[in-house]
Amino acid sequence: MSAVDLSRVKVHEADACLVLANKYCQDPDAEDAANIMRVISIKNYSDDIRVIIQLMQYHNKAYLLNIPSWDWKRGDDVICLAELKLGFIAQSCLAPGFSTMMANLFAMRSYKTSPDMQAWQNDYLCGTGCEMYTETLSSSFVSMTFPQASELCFAKLKLLLLAIEVKNEDHTDSKIAINPKATKIQQNTQGFFIAQSADEVKRAWHYCKACHDDIKDETLIKKCKCKNYKSDIESDLYSVTYTPPEVPKRHVNNIRVANQNSAQQPMMNATKPIVNKKNSTKQENAVTSPNQGYNRPTSRNSGTGNGSNNGGLTVGIADDQAKDFDFEKTEMKYDSTGMFHWCPARSLEDCILDRNQAAMTVLNGHVVVCLFADPDSPLIGLRNLVMPLRASNFHYHELKHVVIVGSVDYIRREWKMLQNLPKISVLNGSPLSRADLRAVNVNLCDMCVILSAKVPSNDDPTLADKEAILASLNIKAMTFDDTIGVLSQNPSGAPGDTVSPLGSPIVLQRRGSVYGANVPMITELINDSNVQFLDQDDDDDPDTELYLTQPFACGTAFAVSVLDSLMSTTYFNQNALTLIRSLITGGATPELELILAEGAGLRGGYRLFDLSYSCILLFIFTAITPETISNRDRCRVGQISLYDGPLGQFGEGGKYGDLFTGALRNYGMLCIGLYRCLMPKFRDTSSSCDASSKRYVITNPPDDFTLLPTDQVFVLMQFDPGLEYKPNRGDAVKDDNS
């Protein structure tokens, strides 16, 4: 805050300034306000210094946009702990264990296996040594589609290619495309890899089809002297390549030629800054980089695309002139960016269930959020947990119902940011009440998330997680009735059918867990050392690092401390944070950041052909164009079982390499790891008291890794446009044929 101190540390000569937050503060908003003031002071002293800041609360990100010299294109960035923490947990609801896999990828650490360790520990530790890297693909990859390049990298080079940097025709704009369907590799395309070391990733740069096509040992793929390799060097001399610590600040027109023979650094050490223009070419499956510029409306008419309204309602009309415009009956499906499902605002009272209503709903395959909060607890931003579960690359019928169990007085303060997200219910109760947990069918849920918004006490760090630990142990100690099929859906659809409070006929879809220990669960911890209390069966030492403990390896525990290494990751490579954020937030974009900064929540969109009027109220709704709808066409995280289904053929002693190739060729799914049972022998874990449903994460196993039928596979799967779900679609077809 002092210009004298900033001068003493020579901020004006520094490459970047990192502002860290106190994660254990008593008042998160006050902590964020103080750090934002520090950024203002730093920018006031040196407006072109690159600043990376940690913030506790998501809603405070908007204030950074008000700083005149804050510029994404200069490398300024913000790491919001609440956004990323809840985003990781949300993805674990879709693919249990994914939070552990991603956290290990951006934590720079080595591993050592030992014959004294159990087999599962060695498999897990091999994955913890994987990191994210970037490298330029050689000219031998040019004109290949991404699936072809990814298969070649895995089979030949023993590398996992996750994404590529896609440039427009004039090379002025770049986007990160994660597992794109048909995008072809261009000259000097930057690839994003998962590998064990920097030397391994150099194979993608050295690979030459003429020289290395017959080589079986990937370690022999080295720099060659043929014509193709020389052409790579010559073409790369004309590409602008910066490593972030050497980015010129004041003399932005100076071009430094990158030395391709220099030692390859991890992803956070090797990148190219993305230069963006307003009018960019849209790329398939592309994730917008935070560096990208975006248009800001300068008047009420901007963004409408047409100055006239063809005699309809005028933009900016008075409220009494719009009474005949029935927004409730207009089909609202996605938000204005096309990235998330959206619905008209609902009052909290309409979404509150009591125990009887919750029990009659017979929830199944849902997400239960056990929330500990006082009425005046700091807001944690539940929107960041729900939004990834409402990404538009899911069809509406695929969305998991979210049931929040906690204090309504607290949820009421969060509701403004949740009211436009569909399929949310609230049970006013306690996560420690077994009656409330049974009412929401916690044994039938796909994931139970245990969170706390309470401010931790400074007296005893062990007590900071007491509610979360007690809730976790309480659920594990519960037993549930094994009755299945008592209530079923009446196929006739007659008016007299039994209907749940949510309006759908009562139906049980699948068998639930009999023992609470088998309920899928993830618990957020404030203090890392408290992980020892989550699982009474493991032998973790209290001094063991979090990533080495069994609950973290199994994906059942998550702590905000694992996000600390993202600061260094972002400093070395801003694209790394873009890639991670796009994977876990479901597709948040800079455009969406601006909309949320307004403080009014998600802005709804509509389909032009659904309206009988030719214009809209500009500040309430935004038109969804075909280009916006195409934003749905992006990959998402998923988990596929090898016991049955499309990949079942690989479960009986198959090899991971065959699984990788088959899934990529036949289904466009990019396999990134396994979720394996601690007890690999197949058994019915729902009815055996001593059976264990514990699984652990294996990141990017080798191609000769033997598979088991109980394995589940982490995949990046393509969006399937299919047919939009309609409850009576089958009846309509039947009527047409009759």
N, C-alpha and C positions, 0 to 999 in steps of 0.2 A: 504493500500500500504506500510505501515511502519511495519517492523518486530517488532519494539519496541511496537507499539500499539497492534499488534496481540498477543504479549507475555503478555501484560497487561490484555487483556480480556481472556487469557488462551484458545486460539483457539485449542491448542493441546489436551485439555481436554474436549472440547465441543462435543456434540453429532452431531451437524450439524451447518452449516453456511448458512444463507439465504441472498441473494443479491437482493435488490429491485431496480426497475427502476423508474425513474421519467417519468410518463406517459404524462406529459404536457411539456416536453422539446422541445426546438426549433430545435434541430438536433438529430433525433432518432439514426442515425448511430454513431454519436459521443458518445451518451449516452451508446449504446451497447458496443462500443470499450472500454470505460472507465470501464464498469462493467466486461467485459471479462478480462481486465488487473487486476482487483481486484481479480478475480478468480485465475488467474495465480499466483498472489502474495500469496494468501491464500494456494494454493496447493503447492507452493514452500516452504512455511513455514511448512506445515503439509500435506503430500501427501495423508494421509488416512482419512482426514476429509471429511465428506459428505457435498456436496455443492448443493444448489438449487438456481437457478438464474432466474430472470425475464429478458427477452429480448424483445425489441420493434419490431425488424424486423426479419422475418423468415430466410432471407439469411445469417444472422450473426450466426445462429446455427452451421454452418459448422466449424467455427473457434474453437469452444469448443472441437471438435474431435481431434484437433491438440495438445491439452494439454496432455502430457504423462500420468499423473496420473488421468485424467478424466475417470471415469469408471461407466457405467450404473449399473453394478452388485453390486457396493458398495452403490448404492442409489443416485448417482449424477443425477440430472435431470434439465431440462430447461423448463420453462413455457414461450412460445412465445406468446405474447399478440396478435400480428397480426394474427398468425395462428389460435388460438382458437377463437378470435373474429369473423373472417371471416368464420370459420367453423361453429360456432353457427348460423350465418346469413344464410349460405348455407343450413343447415338443415331446417331452417324456410322456405326456398323456396320449400322444399319437403313436410313439415308438418308445416304450419303456427302456431306459438305459441310455437314450440318446444324449442326455445332458452330461453324463459321465464321459462319453466318447468325445464330444466336442470340447469339453473342458480340458481333457488330456491333450488334445491336438494343439492348442495354442499355449500350453504350458511347456516351456523349454526344459526338458529333463532327459537324462539318460536312464538306462535300466540295466540291471544285472539279474540274469536268471541263475538258479542254483538247484542242484539235484536234491538238496534238502527241503526245498519248497514243494508244496502240493502242485499237481499238474495244472490246476486251474489258475494258480497264482502266476506260474510261468507264462501261460497263455495270455493272461491279462497284462502282465508287465511288458511283454513284447509289444503290445498295443500302446502302452503309455510312452514308449520311445518314439512313436510316430509324431511327425510335425507337419505343418503346412509350409510348402515352398512354392516359389514361382520360378519359371525358367522359360526361355524362348524356345519354341519348337523348331526343329531343323526343317530345311526345305523338303526333306523326304515326306513330311506330313502334309504338304500343300495339296489342296483339292480333296483331301480325305474328309469324310463327314466326321462329326465328333464321335459317334459310336465306334467308327472304324479306328480312329486315333486312340480312343480310350482302350479298345481291345488290344491294339498293338502295344501300347505302353504297358499294359498289365501282363500280357503273355510273353512279350519279347524283352521288355526293359525292366520288368518287375516294379512298375510304378503305377500308382492309382491317380489317374487324371480326373479331377472333379469338375473343372470349369475352364473356360477360356475367356480371354479378353477379345471382344468383338468390336471392330472399328467400322465406321461408316465409309462411304466411297471415297471421300476426300480426306480421310484419316484425321478429322478434326474432332471426332467424338468417339468415346469408347464406353462399352458397357460390359459387365461381367455376366456371361451366360453360363448357367449351371445346368449341366447335362442337357444341352439343347438337342432337339430331334434331328434336324437336317442341316444345321449350320456347317459350312465347309471351312476348313482351315486355310487361312491366307498366309502369305509370306510374313515372317517375323511375328507370328501370333504368340502371345504370352499365355502359358498354361499354368494352372493352379493344381498342385500335386499334394498327395499324402505319401510320405516316404520316411525312412529311418534316418537318412543323413543327406547332407548337401551334395556329397559326391555322387550318390545314387541319382539325384535329379539331373546332374550334368549329362546323363545318358540321353535325355531327350534332346539336348542341344547337339551332342556329338553324333547321334544316330544318322547313319547314311545307308540307304537301301542297297547301294552298289557294293559297299564294303562290308556291311554287317548283316546282310540278309541271311547268310548261312551260319552265323555264329550262334551257338547254343548257350554258351556261358555269358550271362549278361555283364559280368565283371570285365569282360574283354572288350566291351564297347567303349572305345576311347577315341580321341581326336584322330581323324584320318587326314590324308594329304590329297585326296581326290578333288576333282573339279567341283563337285557339288558342295563340298565343305567350304572351298574358297569362295564360291558364289554367295554362301551364307554370310561370310565375313564381310564381303564387299557390300552386300545389300544392307547389312546391319549398321554399317558406318554412317548411313544416311538416316537412320532412325534415331529419334530423340529419346535417349534413355537416361533417366536420373535415378540415383539412389537417394532416398529422402534426406539423409544427413548432409548431402552435397547439393541440394536444390538451391540455385541462386535465388536470392530474395529480391534484391533491388534491380539486378540486371537480368530480367526474365528472358531477354532475347538471346542471351549467350547459350550456345549449345555445347555441351560436353560430350565427347564421343566415349561411349562406354567401352571398357576393356573386357571383351568377352572371355579372355583367358584368366581373368581374376578369379579368386576363390569364390565359389558359389555360397551364398549365405541363405539361411532359412527364409521363408516367405516374408518375414518381417524385415529382412535385410535386402530384398531384391524386388524392385517394383518399378513401374513406370507411372508417373502421374498422369491422370486422365484429364485432357483438355477438352472442354465441352462447349458447344454452341447452343443457342436457343433452338434452332431448327435442326434436329438430329434425325437420322434415319432410324426407324424402329427396327430392332432386331428380334428375332424369335427367341422366346424364353429368356429374355435379357432382364437383368436386375439393374435398376438405375443406380449408378454410383452417387454418393453424396456430393461428389465434385460437380455434378451436372448442374448447369444453370437452368433456371426455369422462369417462365414469364409471370410477372405480377400484374394483375389488372390495374389499369390506371384510371378507369372510369367505369361507370355502371354498365356501359355497353360492351366493354371489353370482354372477350370470351364468348359472346353470343354468336359471333360469326355472321350476323346479319343485322343490319341497322333497322330494317322494317320488321313488322310483326304480322303482316298480312291481315290487318283488321282485327287481330285478337286482343287479348289483354295487354296493356302496356307495361313495360318494365318499370318497377317502382310505383305501382298503383297503390292506392290507399287500401286499408284493410277491409273497409266496407264494400269495396268494389270486387273483392275476391271471394265473397261469401259463397258464390255458386261453384267455386272450384273445389271439388271434393278430393282432397289429397289422400284421405284414408282409403278411398276405393281405387286409387291409382296403384298399379302394380309396382311396388318398390322392391328391387331385388338386391342391388349392389350399391356401394357407396360411390361417390362421384369419381373416384380414381379407378373403380372396377376391380380393386384388389381384395375387397372384403364383402361378405354378405351384410345386408343392412335391412332394417325394418323401421316402420314409423315408431316414434317414441311411445313407450308404454310407462304407465305409472308404476311405482314400486308396489303399491297395494294390489295391483292386478297380477303380480308375479309372486306374491307371498302365499305359501302353502302352510297349513297346519299339519300336525302329524297324521290325522285321518285322511286328509286330501293327498298327502305324499304317499301314504300306504296304498290308497286306491289307484294312484297313478301307475304303480308297478313299474318303476323306473328300471331300465336295463341298458347296459352298454353305455352308461353315462359317466360324467366326471363329477365326483363329490369334492367340494372345496371346504375343508374344515378350517374356519377362520377364527382366530382368537383376537379380539379387539375390544377396547373400551370405547364408549361413545365419543371420547375426545382424542383417541389415538391418531397419530399422523397417518395421512392417506398413503397407501402403498401402491395405488394405481392398479386396481384389479383389471382394468381394461387391457393392460399389457399381458395378462394371463389369458383373457377370453379372446382377444383379437386374433392371435395365431390359430385358434380353434375355429375361427369364422372366416378363414381365408377363402377367397372365391375360387381357388382351384379344387375345392371340394364341392360336390353337388349338395343341394340343400338337405336332401334326405341322408347324406353322409355325416352331417354335423352332429357332434355328440352333445347331448343335453347337459348343461352345466347347472348343478344344484349347489348353492352356497348355504352352508350351515353356520350360523353365527348371529351376532347382534344386529338387529334391523336398524337400530339407531346409528350404528357405524356405516352399514351398507347404504343407508339413505344418503350419506355424504358422498359416497362413491357413485351413486346411481346415475347422476347426470352423464357420466361417461360410459355407462353400460346400457342406457335405456334404448339405444338404437341397434343393439346387437341381439339377434333372435335366440330363442331356445335357452332362456335363463330363468331359473326359479330360485326362490329364497325360502329357507325354513328358519324361522325365528326360534333359535334354540342354542344348545351348547354342544360343541364337538365332543365333550366328555360324556354326554348323555347317551347311553346305549339305546334308549327308546328312540331318540332322534336319529341315530345312525341306522337302526333297523327300519325306521319309517322311510328313509331315503334309499333303502336297499344297498347298503354299502358293500354287501357281499356280491352284488351283481354288477358293480361298477367296473369300468375299464381302468380307472385310476382314481385313487383317493389322495388328494393333495392337502397337506397340513401346513398352514401358514400362520404367522403371528404378526400383527401390526403393533403390538405393545412395545413401548420403549423399554429396552433392557436396563436393568439396574446396574450401577457401578459397584455395588457392595460385593456381590459374589458372581463372577462370570458363569459359574456352573448353573445358577438359577435362571439365566437368561432364556433358556430353552425348556423350562420345566413344563409348560403347557403342551408344547409340541411333543415332547418325549412321553408325557403321560397319555396323550391322545393316541400316539402310535402304539404304545404298549397295551392300551385299553382295547383297541381294535384287534390286535393280535391275540388277545386273550378271549375274544368272543367266539361263540359257536352259533351256527345258523341251522335252521330247519332245512332238510333236504327235500321237502315237498316240491314237486315239479308238475306243472300242467293242471293244477286245480282250477285256475282261471284261464280261459282261452277265448280267442276271438271268434265271434259268431260270423261264419262266412256269408250269411244271408245279408248282413248289413242292414237289418231291419231297424226301425226307429226304437224298438224296445231293447236294443243291445245295451249291455253295461258299458258305460263310457267313463273314462277317467276325468278328473278335474281339468286336465289339459285338453280335453276334447277328443282324444284318440281312444279307440276300443282297447280294453284291457287285454294284454297278451304277454305271456312270458316267452322270451326268445331263446334263452339258453340256460344251461345249468350254472349255478353260482358256486362260490366257495363255501364249504361247510365249516372250515376253520378260518378264523380271522388272520392267522399267520399267512394264508395264501391270498389275501386280498392285495391286489397291486397297489403300491403305496409309495409316495415320495414325500419326505419331510424336509422342510427348510430349517437349517440350523444357523444361529448367530455365532455361536462359539464352536470352533472346529473340534475341540477336545470332547465335547458332549456327544460325539458320534459313538463313543464307547457304550453309551447307555441305550442306544436304539436297538441293539441286537444282543440278547443275553446268551446266544449260542456261540458267538464267535470268540476268538481268543486275542482280539486286538489289544495291544498295549496302549495305555493312555497317552504315551508320548509318540505313538505312531503318526506319521503324516497322514493327512486326510485322504489323499489319493491312494494310499496303501491299505486303507481299512476296507473291510468286507462290505459294509453298507454303501460306501461310495462306489466300489467296484461293481456292485450289483445295481447301481442306479437308484437306490432307495433313499439316499440322503444327498442334499445339496447345500452348499454354504457359499455365501457371497464372496468369501475370501478367494475363491478360485478365479474370480474375475480380475484380480489385481494385475496379473501378467498381461492383460489386454492393453494396458497403458504402453508397455514397451512394444507390443505387437503393432499397435496403431502408429507409434512413432516411426518405426522402421517401414511400415507399409500400410497406408490407409486402405488399400484394397482388401487387406486381410479382414479389417473390421467390417467393410462393406459386405464381403462374402459371408462372414459369420452372422451379421445382423439380418441379411436377407434370408438365411436358412432358418433362423429361429423366430423372427417376427412375423413370418407368413407373407412378407412382401411390402413392408413399410417403405415409402418413397419420400424424397424431399418435398414433393407436392403435398403428400399427406401430412408431413410435419407442419407445413404452413397452415393447412386447414385446421389441424388440432391446436395450433398456436392461437387461433381465434378464440378458443375457450368454449365453443358451442358444441363440441363433440363432432362425430362423423356427419358429413353432409351427404344426404341421400341423392341418388340419381334415379332416372327413370328411362324407360325405352321410348323413343320418340313415337313409335307407332302405337303405343298404349294410351296416348292422350288424345282427347277430342279438342284440345286447345293448342294453339300454335306457339305459345310462349309460356314462360314460367316466371315465378318470382325469383330473381337472380340470386338473392341472398339466402334462399332456403334450399333450392334444388339446383342441380347441375345436370345437363343432358349427358346421358351415357351414349357415346358414339361406338361404332363398330371397332374403332381402334382401342377404346377403353375396355370393351368386352374382351378383346383379344388378350388383355392382361391376365385373364384366367389361364391362358395357355402357358403355364410354367410348372416346373417340377415341384414335388413336395416330398417330405420325409415320410417313409412308411416302414412297416415291419411285416414280413411275409413268413409264414410257417412252412417248414419242410416236411411236416407230418402228412399234409395233404395239400390240395390246391395245385396251382400251375407249376410250382417248383418241387412238388413232392417226389419226383423221380430221382432227385439228387440226394434225398435224405437217407437212403439205405447205403451207407458206406461210400457215397460219392466224394469227389474231390472239389475243393472250393474253386479251383481254376475252371472246372467244367461248369459249375454253377454260375460263375461270373460271366462266362462267355454265353451260356444259354439264356440267362436272364436279359443280357444286353441285346443279343440278336433277336430274340423272339418277342420280348416285351418292352424293350427300351429302358429297363430298370438297371440302374448302376448300383451294384452291391458295394457297400463300404465297410461291412463288418458283421459279426455274429453276436447273438445273445443266447448263451448256452447255459443249460441247467447245471447247477453244482452237483446234482445227483443225476448223471446222464442216463441211468437205467430208466426206461420208459415205464411209467406207472400212472394210475389215476390219482393225481394230487388233490382232487377235490373231496375224496372220501377216505383217505388214509391219514390217520392222526399224526404219524411220524413222517409223512411225506413232506418234502421240501419243494416249494415253488421258487426258490432262490435261483436267480440267473446272474451271470457276470458278463461283462462286455469284452469282446475280442475285436480290436480295431485292425482292419485290413490284414487278415491272416494270409500266409503264403499260399500259392496255387496248389500245393500238394497237401494242404491241410484236410484231414478226413472229417467228413460231415456226419452228424447224427440226426435221426428223424425228429428228435425233440428240439433241434436248433431252430432259432428264428433269425431272419436275415434283415439287417438294416439296409434299406435301399432308398435311392432317390428315384422316384417313379414319375412317369410322364402324366400329364393331365389327360384324362379320357373324356372327350366332349360328350359322347354317348347321347342319351335322350334325357331331357329334364324329367325328374320324378313327378308324376301326377298320381294321386291316390287311386283314381278310378280309370287309369289308362287301359287296363285289361278289360274292364266292363265295356268301355267305348268300342274297343275292337270287336268284342263279342256281339254287340248290338249291330255293328256294321255288317257282320257276316250272317246275321240271322235273317 
